[in-house]
Structure formats: structure tokens, C-alpha cells
Amino acid sequence: MRMTEKNPNYQPIFILPEGSQRNTGKDAQRLNINAAKAVAESVRTTLGPKGMDKMLVDATGEVTVTNDGVTILQEMNIEHPSAKMIVEIAKTQEDEVGDGTTTAVVLAGELLKRAESLLEQEIHPTVIAKGYRLAAKKAQSLLQVMAEPITPKETALLLRIASTAMTGKGAENNKGVLAQLALRAVKQVTQERDGELAIDIDDIKLEKKVGGAVEETELIKGLVLDKERVHSTMPRRVEKAKIALIDSSLEIKNTEIDAKINITDPEKMQAFLDMEENMIKEMVDRVVKTGANVVCCQKGVDDLAQHFFAKRGVYVVRRVRKSDMEKLSKATRATIVTDLKDLSTKDLGSAGTVEELKVGDEGMTYVKECRNPRSITVLIRGGTEHVVAEVKRALDDALGDIAASLRLRKVVAGAGSPEVELARGLQRYAEGLSGREQLAVKAFADAMEVVPRTLAENAGLDPIDVITGLKAMHDKGKKWAGINVFTGKVMDSWKEGVVEPLKIKTQAVSSAAEVAVMILRIDDVILNQPEHQGRPGPAEGYPSGEM
């Protein structure tokens, strides 16, 4: 890349490596906006109950069928730098709420699309950015006023939230059963601290197992480990289990330095082997003496130790994942012991039963009937790997929505009603502003309507008729008037049970506005990537040629 003076006597001065590319001003903005819009368009058809699915095939031939926004964007392996910023919105939405990823991405794309028309009217990007920030701030306060309160006792409403999260996904046919499971799971791991509800969704383990039907998905008050007992003569089932959690290997430790033992007398060889056997027997005795009849070991278990444990009727699993050990600790109230010498009776946890069951063609260890466990398992069943994976994603969304609703204790109706109400509120707010920021706030308000418009388009309805009908109802004070995608008519979303946590909307609006502003403020893209490293060409949105 070179920069030259107009004077022909000057030689070109090279300031960037050969192969670098640079786009400035409107070119850079246009390319960045187009990339962001392309990402939004790629997931837009998946929004709502009538949204379609995407089939994604990776380099190894692994197939994923889903309409979950964040899954689609992660599997697409997007390279464009601005497009990656849009993908980050979906990841943030997933981490914060667990649902609403498509909404957030579609909003960001629409905000940039509206900004593009303002740029064509010679409105400066910083003016648009200021207007968008004002609109985003106002939108947050409008959403807070709009929201309805909810309490943990409102079971019917919480079930509606879970059902709404799963509508339009692969698990929709079984959403009644799955919504009940999701609500029971969240309530089981919820703790009250200083008047606030503490909910850690990570305490709910979603274990997938192909085989059976989706309705056979079950909630286990304890944990399911993808492990078999280490020895076939160990008991298959243990009642009134006393569980020891050991984070060290039940084997003879190797020395950390190279050592060589020379034995010349055969009797000494036998004595050496006997000593090793006694050490392992001592380990087993130390564990059994505490009263433990189930052992979960994070590391290896010696073959001889397996034999001794089997003789004593102890159920043992080995190489249990660290995350599962922590969940077992929460479920059974056992203490994870690192040094076997420290193990005592008070470190043991308890469970009603521990047993090995065949699920499909594999053995799994069920730790069940734990007393008031703080970590539980949902065992997801389904006919194929793709079905099970999609049910897991649907349950993830439902669990996230219930948790978000209980944490903030505020919810809104869905079906596009909050977005239309937001657009109305922002239009009124814009009228009170002066200067060019007013145009940006109006553009932000118009962008909000992309959600009901997309819902209508995905259902094969006329978006203009739908938006007009919705606006007319909202003008009459019906704040929860939304689109019924099955009948094509306007409905009261709240009465119809289409309910979502407020956090979905606040996070989506916040993330979309922040990223839109960031992209708008970029007026120079310098790509320092030599050609042999595979820099994007014209197909990826960067035109070739020198500046």
C-alpha cells in the first residue's frame, strides 16, 4: 500500500506492508454495515413460532439442525471483522439470558440499515451515534415502566414463560412436559440470600442420551454420570449410599524423579510386591473404615484396588470430570477430599440410591433421591442425535428465561407487542428533541418494528397489514397487542400466554445499540494481512485495488 503526493517529483512512500488494504470514509462504513446486515439476514428467517431451521455442516461433515441464533452464528465460522462484532451480541445475549439471541442480532442489523439511509442524507455518524444512545437510554426506561411484576409463586405464569421460550423450536411438540421439568429444575436449585433469589443454571446438568422419545426426558434429584462401575463384581445398586468424593488417584504413586530398583533375591521381589499390595489394601481400608459404600474418584483406580473394593461391596467410578465432582458435592453434600489421609465420616455425602443403568447401549451411573439437592440432572431423550441436541438447546432457553424472570421479577408479553409499544414511546420522545439527533431517534424507533415485521414475514403474512393493525391497537392503549402468527390476527399476547422475561428485551436493545454505534464510528479499515495468509478478497466485502 502506498501514499503519494500530487507533485510528480515525489517518489511513492510505502507506509504499510505489501498486501495490506485500506478502506476509508463512506466505503468503510458501507462495507461494515453490509457485513452486519448480512449476518442479521442469515438468522432472521428463524425468528418466531413459524421460523425455519438451518442445517449447518462443518469441515468434518458434522451436521447441526437448529433455529437457535447463537448456535447458527457460532457454527457459521464467520471471518469478517464487523460481522464478528454482531456475533458477539448473540454470545452476550446467550451468557446473560440464555434466549433472545436472534432478536438481538436482527435489531442490530436493522439499526445499521436505518443508519445507512441517514448517512446518505449527509448526517454525520457521530450525530447518529448520539441519537442512538439517547434512544437506547429512553428505551430502557420505557421497558421498565412497561414490564409486569412476577413472583416465584406464580407457577402458571412461569410455565407460560418456559413454553414461550420453546415455541418454534424442535421441542415444541413436547413443550408442556419440558416446561414442567424446566420449572421444577430451576426451583430446586434456587436459594434465597438476603431477600434476593440466587439461581445458578450451571447447577442443572443437561445430560443427552439418544434413544426413547422426547417425552421420556426426566428430572433426577441428583446426578447422572456418563460412567460405569469399574469392576463387574461390584454391586449394581447401592441403597442408602454414603458417598466419598476423592480428588486423588487410588494407585501407587510414581516417583517424580527417575529411579531404578535392583532386586537380586527372588524372595525380595515377592516382598516388594506384597508391600505394594499392602499399601493399596491400606488405601481401600481407610476409605471403607469411614463407612463409604460408594466412591467417586476424579483420577485413576488401580486394578488391585478395584478388586479389594469389589470384595467389600463398594461401588466405584473413576475419572469423573471435575465439574461433575463439584455438582456431586452440591447434590450429596459431600466434601471433595484431595488427600486420602484426611478422609473421614463427616466428609461423606448421602443419596437414596446409586445404581448403574443401561441407557441405550451404554451404562450410566444414577445418583438419585438426594435430600434437598443443590445440583440436579435433566436426562434428555430423543430418537436421534439431532433431536436430542435441539431439545437441549430448547431447554437451555427455557431454563434461562425462568431464571431471568425470577432474578429481576419483571416480565413482558411477547409476539412483537413490546417492540411496537417501544416504537410508539420513542416516536413521542423524538418529537420533544431538536436538532438532527431527532432523526436518529426516529430511525431507532422505526428499527424496533423489525421484530413484529419479521414475525409476520416468517408466517407468510403481509407485514404492512400486520404493523398497521398493531399500531392501531396500541394507539387505543392495548400495550400487549401482538401478532398471532397462526391466525394472522392481532391478539392480547398476555392473555394468550406469550410471556418473556424483561431481561431479554433490555439486553437485546442495549447490546444492539452499543454495537451499532461502534460500527458507525468506524471510518477506516486497515487490513494488515499478507496475501499468503488468506486475506479476504472482494467476495468477503473488501474491494481489491490500491489507494
C-alpha positions in Angstrom: 0.0 0.0 0.0 1.3 3.5 -0.8 0.5 7.1 -0.2 1.7 9.7 -2.8 1.9 13.5 -3.0 0.4 15.2 -6.0 3.8 16.6 -7.0 5.2 14.2 -9.7 8.8 14.7 -8.4 8.0 12.8 -5.2 8.5 9.1 -5.1 5.7 7.0 -3.6 6.2 6.4 0.1 5.2 2.9 1.4 3.9 3.0 4.9 2.2 -0.4 5.3 3.3 -3.9 4.4 2.7 -5.1 0.9 -0.7 -6.8 0.6 -2.3 -4.6 3.1 -5.7 -3.0 2.2 -7.3 0.2 3.4 -10.9 1.4 3.1 -11.8 4.8 4.4 -14.9 7.1 4.9 -18.1 6.0 3.3 -16.6 2.9 1.7 -15.5 1.6 5.1 -19.0 2.4 6.7 -20.8 0.8 3.8 -18.8 -2.4 3.9 -19.2 -2.7 7.6 -22.9 -2.1 7.6 -23.4 -4.6 4.7 -21.5 -7.2 6.6 -23.6 -6.7 9.7 -26.8 -6.7 7.7 -25.8 -10.0 6.1 -25.3 -11.6 9.5 -28.7 -10.4 10.6 -30.4 -11.6 7.4 -28.8 -15.1 7.9 -30.7 -15.7 11.1 -33.8 -13.5 10.5 -35.8 -16.4 9.0 -35.5 -18.4 12.2 -37.4 -15.8 14.4 -40.7 -16.7 16.0 -43.0 -19.7 16.1 -43.1 -20.0 12.3 -39.3 -19.6 12.0 -37.4 -22.1 9.8 -34.4 -24.2 10.8 -30.9 -24.1 9.4 -28.7 -27.1 8.5 -25.1 -26.5 9.2 -22.4 -28.9 8.1 -18.8 -28.3 9.4 -15.5 -29.3 7.9 -15.7 -32.8 9.3 -19.2 -33.5 8.0 -20.8 -33.0 11.4 -24.5 -31.9 10.9 -26.3 -29.4 13.1 -30.0 -28.7 12.5 -31.3 -25.8 14.6 -33.0 -22.4 14.7 -31.1 -21.2 17.7 -29.4 -17.9 16.7 -26.2 -18.2 18.7 -25.7 -21.8 17.6 -26.1 -20.8 13.9 -23.7 -17.9 14.1 -21.0 -19.9 16.0 -21.2 -22.8 13.5 -21.0 -20.5 10.5 -17.4 -19.7 11.3 -17.7 -16.0 10.3 -14.4 -14.2 9.4 -15.4 -10.7 8.6 -14.3 -8.4 11.4 -17.5 -6.3 11.6 -19.7 -9.4 11.3 -17.8 -10.9 14.2 -18.9 -8.0 16.3 -22.5 -8.9 15.6 -21.9 -12.5 16.6 -20.6 -11.1 19.9 -24.1 -9.7 20.6 -25.5 -13.2 20.3 -22.9 -14.6 22.6 -23.5 -11.9 25.2 -27.3 -12.4 25.0 -26.8 -16.2 25.5 -24.5 -15.7 28.5 -26.7 -13.0 30.2 -30.2 -14.5 29.5 -29.9 -17.7 27.5 -32.5 -16.7 25.0 -33.3 -13.8 22.6 -30.1 -14.1 20.5 -31.9 -13.9 17.2 -33.9 -10.8 18.3 -30.7 -9.0 19.4 -28.9 -9.7 16.1 -31.9 -8.8 14.0 -32.3 -5.5 15.9 -28.6 -4.6 15.4 -28.9 -5.3 11.7 -32.0 -3.1 11.4 -30.4 -0.2 13.4 -27.5 -0.2 11.0 -29.8 -0.4 8.0 -31.7 2.7 9.2 -28.4 4.4 9.9 -27.3 3.8 6.3 -30.2 5.9 5.0 -29.3 8.7 7.4 -25.7 8.6 6.2 -26.9 9.0 2.6 -28.7 12.2 3.8 -25.3 13.5 4.8 -25.9 13.2 8.6 -22.6 12.7 10.4 -22.1 9.3 12.1 -21.4 10.9 15.5 -24.8 12.6 15.3 -26.5 9.3 14.6 -24.4 7.7 17.4 -25.6 10.3 19.8 -29.2 9.9 18.8 -29.0 6.1 19.1 -27.5 6.4 22.6 -30.3 8.8 23.7 -32.9 6.4 22.2 -31.3 3.3 23.9 -31.4 5.0 27.2 -35.0 6.1 26.8 -35.9 2.6 25.6 -34.6 1.1 28.9 -36.8 3.3 31.0 -39.8 2.7 28.8 -39.3 -1.1 29.1 -39.1 -0.8 32.9 -42.4 1.1 33.0 -44.0 -1.3 30.6 -43.0 -4.5 32.5 -45.3 -6.5 34.8 -44.2 -7.9 38.1 -43.9 -11.7 38.8 -43.3 -13.7 42.0 -41.9 -17.3 42.4 -45.3 -18.4 43.5 -46.9 -17.6 40.1 -46.4 -21.1 38.7 -48.8 -20.8 35.8 -47.1 -17.7 34.5 -43.6 -19.2 34.9 -44.8 -22.2 32.9 -46.0 -19.9 30.1 -42.6 -18.3 30.0 -40.9 -21.7 29.6 -43.4 -22.6 26.9 -42.9 -19.4 25.0 -39.1 -20.0 25.0 -39.6 -23.4 23.4 -42.3 -22.3 20.8 -41.0 -22.6 17.3 -38.1 -24.9 18.2 -37.7 -28.7 17.6 -39.0 -29.4 21.1 -42.3 -27.5 20.6 -44.5 -30.7 20.4 -43.4 -31.7 23.9 -43.2 -28.2 25.4 -45.8 -28.9 28.1 -43.8 -31.7 29.6 -40.5 -29.9 29.2 -41.8 -26.6 30.6 -42.8 -28.5 33.8 -39.4 -30.1 34.0 -37.6 -26.8 33.5 -39.6 -25.0 36.2 -39.1 -27.9 38.7 -35.4 -27.8 37.9 -35.0 -24.1 38.5 -37.0 -24.1 41.7 -34.8 -27.0 43.0 -31.5 -25.0 42.6 -32.9 -21.6 43.7 -31.7 -20.3 47.0 -32.7 -17.1 48.8 -29.9 -14.9 50.1 -30.7 -11.6 51.9 -34.1 -11.5 50.3 -32.7 -12.0 46.8 -33.0 -15.2 44.7 -29.7 -16.8 43.8 -30.1 -19.1 40.8 -27.1 -20.8 39.2 -28.2 -22.5 36.0 -24.9 -24.4 35.9 -26.2 -26.4 38.8 -28.7 -28.0 36.4 -26.8 -30.6 34.3 -28.4 -31.4 31.0 -27.3 -34.9 30.0 -28.1 -36.1 26.5 -28.8 -39.7 25.6 -30.1 -40.9 22.3 -32.9 -43.5 22.5 -36.5 -43.4 23.6 -38.8 -40.5 23.0 -38.6 -36.8 24.0 -41.4 -37.2 26.5 -39.3 -39.8 28.4 -36.9 -36.9 29.4 -36.7 -37.0 33.2 -35.6 -34.9 36.1 -33.3 -36.7 38.5 -32.8 -35.2 42.0 -29.2 -35.9 42.0 -26.7 -36.6 39.2 -26.3 -38.8 36.2 -22.7 -39.7 35.4 -21.7 -41.0 32.0 -19.6 -43.7 33.8 -19.9 -47.4 34.6 -18.7 -49.0 37.8 -15.1 -50.0 37.4 -15.5 -53.7 38.3 -18.2 -56.2 37.1 -18.4 -57.9 40.6 -19.2 -54.6 42.4 -22.9 -54.2 43.4 -25.0 -52.8 40.6 -27.3 -50.9 43.1 -26.5 -49.4 46.5 -29.3 -48.3 48.8 -28.7 -45.6 51.4 -25.5 -44.6 49.7 -22.7 -43.0 51.7 -20.6 -41.3 49.0 -16.9 -40.4 49.2 -15.5 -37.9 46.6 -11.8 -38.3 46.2 -9.6 -36.0 44.1 -6.5 -38.1 44.1 -5.6 -41.4 42.4 -6.1 -44.7 44.3 -2.9 -46.1 42.9 0.7 -46.5 43.9 2.3 -43.1 43.2 5.2 -43.0 40.8 8.3 -41.1 41.9 8.8 -37.7 40.4 12.4 -38.5 39.5 13.8 -41.4 37.5 14.6 -44.3 39.9 15.8 -47.8 39.4 15.3 -50.7 41.9 17.7 -53.6 41.7 16.5 -56.8 43.2 18.8 -59.8 43.2 16.9 -62.2 45.5 13.5 -63.7 44.3 12.2 -63.5 47.9 12.8 -59.8 48.0 10.9 -59.4 44.8 7.9 -61.1 46.4 8.3 -58.9 49.5 8.3 -55.8 47.2 5.1 -56.9 45.5 3.5 -57.8 48.8 4.4 -54.3 50.1 2.7 -52.7 47.1 -0.4 -54.8 47.7 -0.5 -53.9 51.4 -0.3 -50.2 50.5 -3.2 -50.5 48.2 -5.1 -52.6 50.7 -4.5 -49.9 53.3 -5.9 -47.2 51.0 -9.1 -49.3 50.5 -9.4 -50.0 54.2 -9.0 -46.3 55.0 -11.9 -45.5 52.7 -14.2 -48.4 53.8 -13.5 -47.6 57.5 -15.3 -44.2 57.1 -18.5 -46.1 56.2 -18.4 -45.2 52.5 -20.1 -47.6 50.2 -19.8 -45.5 47.0 -16.6 -43.9 45.8 -16.3 -41.3 43.0 -12.7 -40.8 42.1 -11.5 -37.9 39.8 -8.4 -39.8 38.8 -7.4 -43.5 38.3 -8.1 -46.6 40.4 -5.6 -49.4 40.5 -6.8 -52.8 39.3 -5.9 -54.3 42.7 -7.8 -51.6 44.4 -10.8 -52.3 42.2 -10.6 -56.0 43.3 -10.5 -55.1 47.1 -13.4 -52.6 46.7 -15.4 -55.2 44.9 -14.8 -57.7 47.7 -16.0 -55.1 50.3 -19.2 -54.4 48.3 -18.2 -50.8 47.4 -19.5 -49.2 44.2 -16.6 -47.2 42.5 -16.5 -44.9 39.4 -13.2 -43.4 38.2 -12.1 -40.4 36.1 -15.1 -38.4 37.0 -15.0 -34.8 35.5 -14.1 -32.0 37.8 -17.4 -30.2 37.0 -19.3 -33.4 37.8 -17.4 -33.8 41.1 -18.5 -30.3 42.1 -22.1 -31.0 41.1 -22.0 -34.2 43.2 -20.7 -32.2 46.1 -23.7 -29.9 45.9 -26.2 -32.7 45.3 -25.0 -35.1 48.1 -23.4 -32.5 50.5 -20.1 -34.5 50.3 -16.7 -32.8 50.7 -14.2 -33.3 47.9 -11.1 -34.7 49.6 -7.7 -34.2 48.0 -5.5 -36.2 50.5 -6.9 -39.7 51.3 -5.4 -39.4 54.8 -7.9 -36.6 55.6 -11.0 -38.6 54.6 -13.4 -39.0 57.5 -17.1 -39.9 58.0 -18.1 -36.3 58.1 -16.8 -35.8 54.6 -19.2 -38.3 53.2 -22.4 -37.3 51.3 -25.6 -39.3 51.1 -28.1 -40.4 48.4 -31.1 -42.6 48.4 -29.7 -44.9 45.8 -26.7 -45.2 43.5 -27.1 -47.6 40.6 -25.8 -48.5 37.2 -28.5 -48.5 34.5 -28.3 -49.2 30.8 -29.4 -46.2 28.7 -29.3 -47.2 25.0 -26.2 -49.4 24.7 -24.1 -47.7 27.4 -24.1 -48.0 31.2 -24.6 -44.8 33.3 -24.4 -44.2 37.0 -27.5 -42.6 38.6 -27.1 -40.9 41.9 -30.7 -40.4 42.9 -33.0 -39.4 45.8 -30.6 -36.9 47.2 -32.2 -34.9 50.1 -32.8 -31.3 49.0 -30.0 -31.3 46.4 -28.5 -28.1 45.1 -27.4 -29.7 41.9 -29.7 -31.9 39.7 -29.7 -33.5 36.3 -32.2 -33.5 33.4 -31.7 -36.6 31.3 -32.8 -35.7 27.8 -34.0 -38.5 25.5 -34.9 -38.4 21.8 -34.9 -40.6 18.7 -31.7 -39.2 17.1 -28.6 -37.2 18.0 -30.0 -34.1 16.2 -33.3 -34.3 18.0 -31.7 -34.6 21.4 -29.3 -31.7 20.7 -32.2 -29.4 19.7 -34.2 -30.4 22.8 -31.2 -29.5 24.9 -31.0 -26.1 23.2 -34.7 -25.5 23.8 -34.4 -26.5 27.5 -31.4 -24.2 27.8 -33.6 -21.3 26.6 -36.4 -22.2 28.9 -34.2 -22.5 32.0 -32.5 -19.2 31.2 -35.9 -17.4 30.7 -37.3 -18.7 34.0 -34.1 -17.8 35.9 -34.0 -14.3 34.3 -37.7 -13.7 35.2 -37.2 -14.7 38.8 -34.0 -12.7 39.3 -35.5 -9.4 38.1 -39.1 -10.3 38.9 -40.2 -8.5 35.8 -41.7 -9.8 32.6 -43.3 -8.6 29.4 -45.6 -10.1 26.8 -44.2 -11.2 23.5 -45.4 -11.6 19.9 -43.9 -8.2 18.9 -46.1 -6.2 21.4 -43.2 -4.6 23.5 -41.4 -3.6 20.3 -44.4 -1.8 18.9 -45.0 -0.1 22.3 -41.4 0.9 22.4 -41.6 2.4 18.9 -44.6 4.5 19.9 -42.8 5.7 23.1 -39.6 6.6 21.2 -41.5 8.5 18.4 -43.1 10.7 21.1 -39.7 11.2 22.7 -38.2 12.2 19.4 -40.8 14.9 18.9 -39.5 16.6 22.0 -36.0 16.8 20.7 -34.4 19.4 18.4 -31.6 19.0 16.0 -30.5 16.2 13.8 -30.5 13.7 16.8 -34.2 13.7 16.4 -33.9 11.9 13.1 -31.6 9.2 14.6 -34.1 8.6 17.5 -36.9 8.3 14.9 -34.8 5.8 13.0 -34.2 3.8 16.2 -38.0 3.8 16.8 -38.6 2.5 13.3 -36.0 -0.2 13.7 -37.9 -1.6 16.7 -40.7 -2.6 14.4 -38.4 -5.1 12.6 -39.4 -7.8 15.2 -43.2 -7.9 14.5 -42.5 -7.3 10.8 -40.1 -10.4 10.8 -42.6 -12.5 12.7 -45.3 -11.6 10.1 -42.9 -12.4 7.2 -41.9 -15.7 8.6 -45.5 -16.7 9.0 -46.3 -15.7 5.3 -48.4 -12.7 6.4 -48.4 -9.2 4.9 -46.1 -7.2 7.2 -47.7 -3.8 6.3 -51.2 -5.0 7.2 -49.8 -6.6 10.4 -47.9 -3.4 11.5 -50.8 -1.2 10.7 -53.2 -3.3 12.8 -50.8 -3.5 15.7 -50.2 0.3 15.7 -54.0 0.9 15.7 -54.5 -1.3 18.7 -51.5 0.2 20.6 -52.9 3.7 19.9 -56.1 2.6 21.7 -54.0 1.8 24.8 -53.7 -2.0 24.2 -50.0 -2.3 25.2 -49.8 -6.1 24.9 -51.4 -6.2 21.4 -49.2 -8.7 19.4 -49.4 -10.7 16.3 -51.0 -14.2 16.3 -48.8 -15.8 13.6 -51.2 -18.8 13.4 -54.4 -16.8 12.6 -52.8 -13.6 11.2 -54.9 -11.5 13.6 -54.0 -9.2 16.4 -54.2 -10.7 19.9 -53.7 -9.8 23.5 -50.3 -11.5 24.0 -50.5 -11.5 27.8 -53.9 -13.3 27.9 -52.7 -15.8 25.2 -49.8 -16.7 27.5 -47.0 -15.4 25.3 -44.7 -14.1 28.1 -40.9 -13.4 28.2 -38.5 -12.1 30.8 -37.9 -8.3 30.7 -34.1 -9.1 30.6 -34.4 -10.4 27.1 -35.6 -7.1 25.8 -33.4 -4.8 27.9 -30.2 -6.8 27.0 -31.1 -7.1 23.3 -31.8 -3.3 22.9 -28.7 -2.4 24.9 -26.3 -4.8 23.0 -27.7 -3.9 19.6 -27.4 -0.2 20.2 -23.9 -0.4 21.5 -22.6 -2.4 18.6 -24.5 -0.3 16.0 -22.8 2.8 17.5 -19.4 1.2 17.5 -19.7 0.1 13.8 -21.0 3.5 12.8 -18.0 5.3 14.3 -15.5 3.3 12.2 -14.4 5.3 9.2 -11.1 3.5 8.4 -10.5 -0.2 8.0 -6.8 -1.2 7.6 -6.2 -4.9 6.9 -2.6 -5.8 7.7 -2.7 -9.3 6.3 -0.3 -10.5 3.7 -1.9 -12.3 0.7 -0.3 -15.7 1.5 -2.2 -15.7 4.8 -5.5 -15.7 3.0 -6.8 -12.2 3.4 -10.5 -11.6 2.4 -10.9 -10.7 -1.2 -13.8 -8.9 -3.0 -16.2 -11.8 -2.2 -15.9 -11.1 1.5 -16.6 -7.4 1.2 -13.2 -5.8 0.7 -12.6 -4.5 -2.8 -9.2 -5.0 -4.3 -7.0 -2.3 -5.6 -4.7 0.4 -4.3 -5.4 3.6 -2.7 
